[in-house]
Amino acid sequence: MELLANAKINLTLDILRKREDGYHDLQMVMQAVTLADALTVTPAQGAEGQASSDLHFLPTGGKNLAQMAATAFRQATGLGGEVDVSIQKRVPVCAGLAGGSADAAAVLRAMNELTGAGLSPNQLAKIGERVGSDVPFCVLGGTALAEGRGELLTPLSPLPPCHIVICKPPFSISTPQLFSRVNVRKIVRRPDTAGVMAALDAGDLAGVARRMYNVFEDVLERRRFDQIAAIKAALIDCGALGASMSGSGPSVFGLFDDLDSAQAACERLRESYRDVFLCGPAGAQ
């Protein structure tokens, strides 16, 4: 079975509190995008399923999120055998775009269809919680408010049609390290999450764009912050209605209502960065 695994961006990311279990309660407006990996899921050729990709450094066995998803599906349903997963990576890894979680979600959808289990998207998302916090959203797709660790999802009005430019600078950021730098009581600037949801309801793209923010940007190391800020500035200079970092970074995206401006932004950013993508919003699965 062949299918796509759509990446996501965070239109907003807010950290509300640190929980007793050590995790943080988050509040995020998440959006699926058409930037996607391509997966092929087939019955395993060996005793255990393997994951393969065009990136040699990704794990191939049980530590790969795609294989973890297949295992979680079998454990939850008692259905299906071992599968091999071939992944053509287009979504950058360690980029704040949920590429691995998207692959896992795609495997859950594939297993559901291949086995005839007939699980609903919400039931698949519940299985996805066992694999990772972003997997439930990646199962459902579209536009959603994500709360808790990201697994509590409320569908929202879709992001209006637009062009999205994504740029990943050539470094990664440690998510645990970022969380360790967060002092919730000292967060000064927060996204206007309620305003973003109201703008979505109104179909107001500019209203969404000007209210976007990611609180992780304020705890970045100075040299990383400067690079993120430079990409945001370039996107705005080229006509983006708004720009923000996605997830724990380092990818930065801008929302455009004009294709020519979005293409010009891609051309400008590609003078300095390899991973630059032009895509659009993706709907619910």
N, C-alpha and C positions, 0 to 999 in steps of 0.2 A: 504494500500500500504506500502510495506517495502522498505527501501532504506538506503544507507550509507551517512554520512555527513563527508567529509574529512577535516582534519585539514590543517593548512598552516604553513610554516616557512618563515622567511624573509632572503633571501640570502644577501640582503643589506637593510639598512634603513638609509636614509639621510634626514635631515631637512633643507630645503632651505631658508625659510623666514617665519616670522610671518605676517599673513594677517590682514587687517583692521577689519575683522569680528571676530578676536580673535583666529581663527584656524591657523594651520601652513600648509604651502605647503610642502608636503613630496615627496620623490622620493625613490621608493622601488622596488627591484626585489623580487617577491613573488612566492612561490612554493607550490603547493598542495602536500600532502603526504598521504600515505595509512593508517596512523593512523586515525581512524574514529569512530564516534558514530553510533549506529544503531537506526533508527527511524521507527515507525509504525504510519501511518496517517489513521484515520478512521472517518466516520461521527460522529459528536458529539452525546453523549448520553443525554446531557442536553440542556438547552436553550443557554448556552454559552460553547464554546470550552475550554478544559483544557489541560494543559501539565503536564505530570507525568514523573518522572525519578527515578533512583535508588539512587539519592542524595536528601535527605530530605530537604536541605536548599535552593534548587532552587525554584524560583517562579513558580506557577502553572497556573496563569491566564494571564491577558492581559499584564503584565510586562515581561513575558517570551518572548525571542526573537522569538521563534518558533511561538507563538500565534500572536505576532506583525506582523510576515511575512504573516500569513494567513489573518489577517485583511487588510494589505496593498494590498494583491492580490485582495481581494474582492472589495476594494475601487477603485483599478485601472481598474478592468475589469468588475465589476458588476456580476461576475460569482462565483459560489460555495457557499456552506453553511458553518456553523460552523464545525470545526473539532477538534477531540481529537488527541493529539500527545503524543505518548509514546517514551521516549528517554532512551536508554541504553548507559550511559555515559562511554566512554573510554578515550576521550580527557580530560585532566585535565582542571579545570575551573580556570579563572584568571591566565592564564599561558603564554599569548603571542602567543597562537596557534589558536585563533579565533574559539574556540569550539562552543560558542553560535551563532556566525555568520554562522558557517557551518551548524548548525541545522536549522537556519532560511532559508538559501539557499536551503536546502533539502526540506523544506516545500513548498517553492515557486515552485520547480520542481514538487513536488507531486501534488500541486493544479493545475498546468498547465496541467498535464496529466489527472488527475481525472475529470477535467471540460471540457477537449477537447479544451481548449482555443487556443492551437497551437502557443503560443508566442515563439519567438526566444530566445536563451540564452541572447542576448544583451537586449532584451525587459524585460526579467526577471531581469537582473542585474539592469536595470533602476528602476524597482520597489524596488529592494533591497536597493537602496540608501536611501529610506525612513526609513529603519530599522536600518542600521548601516554602517559605512564606509568600513568595511571588507566584508560585505555581497555581493557586486557585484563581487569581486574576487572569493569568495566561490561559487557563482553561476557558474562562467565560469571555474574555476579550471585551471589545467595545470601550465604553467610558464608565468608570465606576468610582465611588468613594470607597477607599480601603481603610479599615480601622483595625485596632488591636495590633498584632504584629504584621498586618497586611492581609490576613485571611478572612476578615469580616467585611463582606462586600455588599454594597448597595448600588444597583445600576442607576446611571444618571442619563440625562439627555445627551445625545451624541455631540461631539465636537463638530462645529460647522465645517463644511468643506474648506480645505486649506492646503497649503504646501508646507511641509516640515523639513527643515534642513538640520541634519544631525552631524556634529563634528566631535570625534574622539581624539584628544591629544595623545601623544605617544608615551603615556605613563599610566599606571594603575594606582588606585587609592584603596587602602585597607578599610573595609567597612567596620570591623571591630575597633580599629584605632579611631575612626571618626566618632563612633558612639562613645568611646572612652573620653573624648574631648568635650562632649556635650554636657553642659550644666543647664538643665531645663529651666531653673529659676532665673538664669541670666540671659535667656533668649530674649532679645529685644525686638528683632524684626521677624514677623511671621507672615505667611501667605494669607490672603483673604479667601479662605476656603469657601465660606458661605457666599461671598461675592462671585467666586468662580462658578459655583453651582447655579446661582441665579442667572449669570450670564449665559451658561449652557442652556438653561430653560428658555431664555430669550433668543437663543441663536445668535448671540452677540460675540463674534470672534475677537474683536478688539477688546471687549470687556473682559474676556477670559485672559487674553495675552497680558494686559497691563496689571492683572492681579496675581500672576504666577510668581512663586518664589519657593526656594528650597533652603530650609534652615541649616542644612549641612554646609552651605557655602560660607557661613560665618565662622566655621571651626576648621576650615582648611588651613594648612600651612601656608605661610605668606607666598612662597614661590609658586605653589599650586593655585592659590587664590588669584594671583596675578595672571596666570595663564588662562584660567577659566574666565576671568573678567575681560581679557583681551578678545577671546572668542565671542563672548556675549556682545562686546562693543562692535566687533566686525559685523555680526549679524544685524544689529540695530542700524549700523551705518548703511547696510545694503537694503534696508527697508523692512526688517522684521517688526511685527507689531509688538513683540515681546520675546524675551529669551531667558532661559533658565538652565541650571544643571539638572540632570536626571538621576534619580536614585542617589547612591553614594558616589556617583561620578566615575570617571571624569567627563563623560560625554555631556555636551552642551547642545541644546536645540533652540531653534527659533521658529515662530509661526509666521507665515506669510500669506497674504491674500492675493498676491500677484506672482504668477509663475516666472515672469522675466526677472523679477527681483530675486526670487529664490534661486534661480539658475545662476545669476550673477554672484550671489553669496557663495554658492558652491565653487564657482571658478576662483573667487578670491581666496577662499579658505584652502583650496587644493594647492595653492602656491606654497603653503606652509605645512599642511597636514595631509597624511595619506588617507585616513579614514573619514571621508566626508560623503554623506548620503542625502539624496533628495527622495522623500517619500510623502505619504499622506496618512490620514486617520484610517484605521481599520475598524470595521463594525464588530458586533458581538458574534460569537461562534454559534 
